[in-house]
Amino acid sequence: MLIRIKNAQAVKKETVSFAHSKLKNEIAKILESRGYIGAAENHGKKQKKLIEVALIYGTDGAPKISGIRRISKPSRRVYRGVGEIFSVKNGLGTAVYSTTRGLLTDREARKQKVGGEILFEIW
């Protein structure tokens, strides 16, 4: 999902779509609230359910997302406690954590004093 968004922005697409899942839907909501993507909408039914995301560009035409780094992978899960949660790019980026309270950004996780699995960093 993340790489699809990054690649679509690299070729100046207006929208990108991918298969629906609860995790992808929550990630899209977080990215939308932080201003990295436009509106994320669900389309289709049952087997052909898709998430369509509108992409955002700056006034100079540069993509809003300049970089994405996936931290936790299926081959290597990375967990961080609340004391190990640091800001991304001195606060200019966002990290997304999977916690017992759902998906949270790094700021929300520090505020709620909860750690978890770090999924990715975006800036």
Backbone as JSON, one array per atom type, in Angstrom:
{
  "sequence": "MLIRIKNAQAVKKETVSFAHSKLKNEIAKILESRGYIGAAENHGKKQKKLIEVALIYGTDGAPKISGIRRISKPSRRVYRGVGEIFSVKNGLGTAVYSTTRGLLTDREARKQKVGGEILFEIW",
  "N": [[0.82, -1.19, 0.0], [1.83, 1.28, 0.89], [4.06, 1.66, -0.78], [2.78, 1.68, -3.24], [1.39, 4.1, -3.07], [3.55, 5.88, -2.9], [4.88, 5.37, -5.38], [2.84, 6.09, -7.18], [2.67, 8.82, -6.69], [5.14, 9.57, -7.63], [4.87, 9.45, -10.38], [2.98, 11.35, -10.81], [0.19, 10.76, -10.52], [-3.36, 11.17, -9.95], [-5.1, 9.75, -8.34], [-4.99, 6.67, -6.46], [-5.55, 3.18, -6.14], [-6.2, 0.3, -4.08], [-6.42, -3.05, -2.71], [-8.87, -3.67, -0.2], [-8.52, -3.68, 3.34], [-8.87, -3.94, 6.91], [-6.65, -2.94, 8.32], [-5.26, -1.45, 6.33], [-7.21, 0.46, 5.82], [-7.31, 1.84, 8.28], [-4.69, 2.86, 8.35], [-4.83, 4.55, 6.12], [-6.67, 6.43, 7.08], [-5.17, 7.63, 9.14], [-3.02, 8.74, 7.65], [-4.47, 10.52, 6.11], [-5.5, 12.25, 8.07], [-3.15, 13.42, 8.98], [-2.39, 14.83, 6.78], [-0.98, 13.84, 4.59], [-2.15, 12.49, 2.47], [-5.05, 12.83, 0.34], [-8.61, 12.53, 0.38], [-9.72, 9.35, 1.47], [-11.51, 6.75, 0.18], [-13.89, 4.08, 0.35], [-14.72, 1.57, -2.0], [-16.82, -0.63, -3.89], [-17.93, -4.07, -3.25], [-17.88, -6.84, -1.01], [-15.9, -9.27, -2.31], [-14.54, -7.65, -4.15], [-13.72, -5.28, -2.94], [-12.36, -2.08, -2.63], [-9.94, 0.45, -1.76], [-9.8, 3.79, -2.46], [-7.59, 6.39, -2.94], [-7.02, 9.83, -2.88], [-4.37, 11.77, -4.1], [-2.04, 14.22, -2.88], [-0.39, 17.19, -3.87], [2.24, 19.64, -3.68], [2.42, 23.28, -4.1], [4.36, 23.7, -5.98], [4.23, 21.4, -7.42], [5.48, 19.23, -6.34], [5.48, 16.02, -4.72], [3.55, 15.41, -1.73], [4.42, 13.5, 0.04], [7.64, 12.77, 0.82], [9.26, 10.71, 1.56], [9.23, 7.27, 2.58], [9.64, 4.78, 5.01], [9.64, 1.46, 5.72], [9.55, -0.2, 8.73], [8.94, -2.44, 10.51], [8.75, -5.71, 9.4], [7.45, -8.7, 7.79], [9.42, -10.65, 8.15], [10.93, -9.65, 10.21], [9.96, -8.4, 13.08], [9.56, -5.33, 14.8], [9.55, -3.94, 17.92], [8.75, -1.3, 20.16], [9.11, 0.25, 23.3], [7.42, 2.7, 25.35], [9.36, 4.52, 26.18], [11.2, 4.41, 24.13], [10.18, 5.61, 21.92], [10.64, 7.89, 19.5], [10.72, 11.12, 17.84], [10.22, 11.57, 14.29], [12.43, 12.68, 11.89], [13.02, 15.06, 13.35], [10.45, 15.85, 14.2], [9.19, 16.54, 11.84], [8.26, 14.41, 10.43], [6.25, 11.38, 10.63], [5.63, 8.54, 12.62], [4.06, 5.35, 12.58], [2.41, 3.33, 14.84], [1.44, 0.09, 15.92], [-0.59, -0.6, 18.45], [-1.94, -1.69, 21.65], [-4.14, -0.15, 21.85], [-5.02, 0.29, 19.31], [-4.11, 1.6, 16.02], [-1.69, 4.09, 16.23], [-0.16, 7.35, 15.97], [3.27, 8.46, 16.41], [3.3, 10.66, 18.16], [0.78, 10.48, 19.41], [1.06, 8.0, 20.68], [3.12, 8.5, 22.54], [1.8, 10.42, 24.07], [-0.33, 8.93, 25.15], [1.15, 7.17, 26.56], [1.97, 4.55, 25.71], [3.45, 1.72, 24.17], [4.47, -0.24, 21.27], [4.31, -2.16, 18.19], [6.3, -0.85, 15.68], [5.27, 0.25, 12.61], [5.79, 1.82, 10.22], [7.67, 4.68, 8.99], [7.05, 7.98, 7.91], [7.65, 10.85, 5.91]],
  "CA": [[0.0, 0.0, 0.0], [2.68, 2.47, 1.03], [4.88, 1.81, -1.98], [1.87, 2.07, -4.31], [1.15, 5.54, -2.92], [4.8, 6.57, -3.23], [5.11, 5.26, -6.82], [1.83, 6.87, -7.89], [3.05, 10.23, -6.59], [6.33, 9.81, -8.44], [4.46, 9.64, -11.77], [1.97, 12.42, -10.79], [-1.19, 10.28, -10.6], [-4.27, 11.9, -9.08], [-5.63, 8.79, -7.37], [-4.44, 5.32, -6.48], [-6.46, 2.27, -5.44], [-5.62, -0.98, -3.67], [-7.37, -3.94, -2.05], [-9.32, -3.21, 1.12], [-8.39, -4.44, 4.59], [-9.08, -3.05, 8.05], [-5.38, -2.29, 8.62], [-5.01, -0.43, 5.31], [-8.19, 1.51, 6.02], [-6.87, 2.64, 9.43], [-3.49, 3.6, 7.93], [-5.28, 5.63, 5.24], [-7.29, 7.46, 7.93], [-4.08, 8.34, 9.81], [-2.32, 9.56, 6.66], [-5.38, 11.6, 5.73], [-5.58, 13.22, 9.16], [-1.86, 14.12, 9.08], [-2.23, 15.67, 5.59], [-0.1, 13.25, 3.58], [-2.98, 12.1, 1.33], [-6.38, 13.43, 0.34], [-9.7, 11.69, 0.87], [-9.65, 7.9, 1.25], [-12.88, 6.26, 0.08], [-14.09, 2.66, 0.1], [-15.55, 1.28, -3.15], [-17.06, -2.03, -4.17], [-18.56, -4.92, -2.24], [-17.37, -8.18, -0.71], [-14.61, -9.72, -2.84], [-13.89, -6.62, -4.95], [-13.71, -4.05, -2.17], [-11.14, -1.3, -2.86], [-9.76, 1.77, -1.13], [-9.28, 4.75, -3.43], [-6.96, 7.5, -2.23], [-6.63, 11.01, -3.67], [-3.02, 12.18, -3.74], [-1.87, 15.67, -2.71], [0.88, 17.74, -4.32], [2.49, 21.01, -3.25], [2.17, 24.31, -5.1], [5.36, 23.54, -7.04], [4.02, 20.11, -8.07], [6.22, 18.16, -5.65], [4.6, 15.18, -3.91], [3.48, 15.72, -0.31], [5.24, 12.49, 0.72], [8.98, 12.74, 0.24], [9.92, 9.45, 1.87], [8.57, 6.27, 3.43], [10.53, 3.68, 5.38], [8.96, 0.41, 6.46], [10.43, -0.65, 9.79], [8.58, -3.79, 10.88], [8.47, -6.52, 8.22], [7.06, -10.05, 8.2], [10.59, -11.43, 8.56], [11.55, -9.06, 11.4], [9.07, -7.47, 13.77], [10.28, -4.4, 15.66], [8.69, -3.4, 18.97], [9.37, -0.25, 20.97], [8.4, 0.69, 24.48], [7.09, 4.13, 25.33], [10.6, 5.28, 26.34], [12.0, 4.31, 22.91], [9.47, 6.26, 20.82], [11.25, 9.19, 19.2], [10.11, 11.8, 16.7], [10.8, 11.28, 12.99], [12.95, 13.88, 11.22], [12.86, 16.18, 14.28], [9.05, 16.27, 14.26], [8.63, 16.82, 10.51], [7.66, 13.18, 9.94], [5.34, 10.66, 11.51], [5.76, 7.08, 12.7], [2.78, 4.72, 12.9], [2.59, 2.2, 15.74], [0.31, -0.79, 16.21], [-0.59, -0.74, 19.91], [-3.13, -2.33, 22.19], [-5.23, 0.81, 21.68], [-5.2, 0.51, 17.88], [-3.02, 2.28, 15.34], [-1.44, 5.44, 16.74], [1.06, 8.0, 15.52], [4.27, 8.53, 17.48], [2.88, 11.66, 19.14], [-0.35, 9.93, 20.19], [1.56, 6.91, 21.53], [3.82, 9.13, 23.67], [0.8, 11.09, 24.88], [-1.08, 7.91, 25.87], [2.14, 6.37, 27.28], [1.84, 3.15, 25.29], [4.37, 1.3, 23.11], [3.93, -1.27, 20.38], [5.07, -2.49, 16.99], [6.41, 0.28, 14.75], [5.0, -0.23, 11.26], [6.56, 2.57, 9.22], [7.91, 6.12, 9.17], [6.74, 8.74, 6.69], [8.0, 12.26, 6.02]],
  "C": [[0.86, 1.26, 0.0], [3.51, 2.72, -0.23], [4.01, 2.18, -3.19], [1.6, 3.57, -4.26], [2.39, 6.31, -3.35], [5.07, 6.54, -4.74], [4.1, 6.06, -7.62], [2.15, 8.36, -7.82], [4.25, 10.54, -7.45], [5.98, 10.04, -9.91], [3.26, 10.58, -11.89], [0.54, 11.93, -11.03], [-2.06, 11.1, -9.65], [-4.85, 11.01, -8.0], [-4.89, 7.47, -7.51], [-5.41, 4.44, -5.7], [-5.74, 0.96, -5.14], [-6.67, -1.77, -2.91], [-7.65, -3.47, -0.62], [-8.94, -4.2, 2.22], [-8.56, -3.44, 5.73], [-7.81, -2.28, 8.38], [-5.08, -1.17, 7.62], [-5.97, 0.74, 5.47], [-7.79, 2.42, 7.18], [-5.63, 3.46, 9.09], [-3.89, 4.77, 7.04], [-5.92, 6.76, 6.05], [-6.22, 8.29, 8.64], [-3.35, 9.26, 8.84], [-3.17, 10.73, 6.2], [-5.45, 12.67, 6.81], [-4.29, 14.01, 9.31], [-1.56, 14.94, 7.83], [-1.3, 15.11, 4.53], [-0.86, 12.83, 2.32], [-4.3, 12.84, 1.44], [-7.4, 12.45, 0.88], [-9.47, 10.22, 0.51], [-11.07, 7.36, 1.29], [-12.89, 4.77, -0.2], [-15.05, 2.49, -1.08], [-15.73, -0.22, -3.28], [-17.69, -2.77, -3.01], [-17.84, -6.24, -2.16], [-16.0, -8.44, -1.29], [-13.84, -8.63, -3.6], [-13.86, -5.28, -4.25], [-12.35, -3.36, -2.32], [-11.13, -0.04, -2.01], [-9.15, 2.67, -2.2], [-8.83, 6.0, -2.69], [-6.63, 8.61, -3.21], [-5.26, 11.48, -3.17], [-2.91, 13.7, -3.73], [-0.47, 16.06, -3.17], [1.0, 19.17, -3.83], [2.23, 21.99, -4.37], [3.16, 24.22, -6.26], [5.24, 22.2, -7.76], [4.77, 18.96, -7.42], [5.25, 17.34, -4.8], [4.66, 15.57, -2.44], [4.34, 14.75, 0.5], [6.61, 12.46, 0.05], [9.72, 11.45, 0.55], [9.09, 8.57, 2.79], [9.59, 5.19, 3.74], [9.75, 2.68, 6.22], [9.93, -0.16, 7.48], [10.16, -2.12, 10.11], [8.15, -4.54, 9.62], [8.04, -7.9, 8.67], [8.24, -10.89, 8.69], [11.22, -10.91, 9.85], [10.62, -8.03, 12.01], [9.88, -6.62, 14.74], [9.28, -3.78, 16.63], [9.46, -2.34, 19.75], [8.47, 0.08, 22.15], [8.18, 2.19, 24.42], [8.34, 4.99, 25.48], [11.47, 5.28, 25.1], [11.33, 4.98, 21.71], [10.02, 7.67, 20.64], [10.56, 9.82, 18.0], [10.89, 11.47, 15.42], [11.2, 12.59, 12.34], [12.71, 15.14, 12.05], [11.44, 16.74, 14.29], [8.42, 16.57, 12.92], [7.96, 15.59, 9.91], [6.77, 12.55, 10.98], [5.67, 9.18, 11.47], [4.4, 6.53, 13.11], [3.06, 3.45, 13.69], [1.3, 1.4, 15.85], [0.37, -1.1, 17.7], [-1.83, -1.5, 20.36], [-4.34, -1.43, 22.08], [-5.48, 1.13, 20.21], [-3.98, 1.16, 17.25], [-2.91, 3.71, 15.84], [-0.2, 6.01, 16.09], [2.04, 8.07, 16.69], [3.87, 9.53, 18.55], [1.75, 11.15, 20.03], [0.11, 8.83, 21.14], [2.31, 7.46, 22.74], [2.82, 9.78, 24.62], [0.01, 10.09, 25.73], [-0.19, 6.96, 26.66], [1.98, 4.87, 27.0], [2.83, 2.89, 24.15], [3.72, 0.26, 22.24], [4.86, -1.53, 19.22], [5.1, -1.28, 16.07], [6.26, -0.28, 13.34], [5.85, 0.48, 10.22], [6.76, 4.0, 9.67], [7.63, 6.8, 7.85], [7.12, 10.19, 6.94], [7.83, 12.94, 4.68]]
}
